[in-house]
Amino acid sequence: MSDRYEKASLLIIDIQRDFCPGGALPVPGGDEVIRVVNRLMNEFGSVVATQDWHVPGHISFASTHAEKNPFDTVMVNGIEQVLWPDHCVQGSKGAAFHPDLDVERLHLILRKGLRPYLDSYSAFFENDRKTPTGLSSYLREIGVSSLWLCGLAADVCVFYSAMDAVRLGFETFVIEDAVRGVDVPPGNVSRTRDEMKTAGVGFMRSTDMVS
């Protein structure tokens, strides 16, 4: 472990089969980040991975809504919800971590999006923006002061997790060569990156982190 990252956590977002090529909701090049992520794990005092973990018929699935298609938006209990293809259903092959991810080195697996009528992009809060996942309390309990984010997708769950991390007072970085974006709508990757930078999120490549 590097002394520099002893009080830091590597936060691995949703590197699951369904978000990689061949999955139900593939992020272009999603599996390309795994080699980088595996290499970084030993550098950090804490390694946390999130998993989308939806019930069948989840509110975020387009198939749950009559006459709606993937990437349409609807309002659910006052929350704007993007509709997605069915993905990461609890216990399914698609919900599993990608087989190349070194799960033996994870200290914590946090499952999100379990509630049938509430989605969860951020690792810290459900999409109502007030129901906590418990991750912040866990990180503070073990003395983590900075977070380094990687995984999928850069413009959705990585974005929301990074923005919440900054808001909660963590020093926050995104590892640029260890994320990939879905870019829906087109330009979303650039927009969210700019928004993260404005909020105080730092960006660094893995090659600049490890000697």
Secondary structure, DSSP 4 states (H G I P E B T S, - for coil): --GGGTTEEEEEE--BGGGSTTSSSPPTTGGGGHHHHHHHGGG-SEEEEEEE-BPTT-TTBGGGSTT--TT-EEEETTEEEE-B-S--BTTSTTTSBPTTS-GGG-SEEEEE--STT----SSSB-TTSSSB-SHHHHHHHTT--EEEEEEE-TTTHHHHHHHHHHHTT-EEEEEEEEEE---SSTTHHHHHHHHHHHHT-EEE-GGGT--
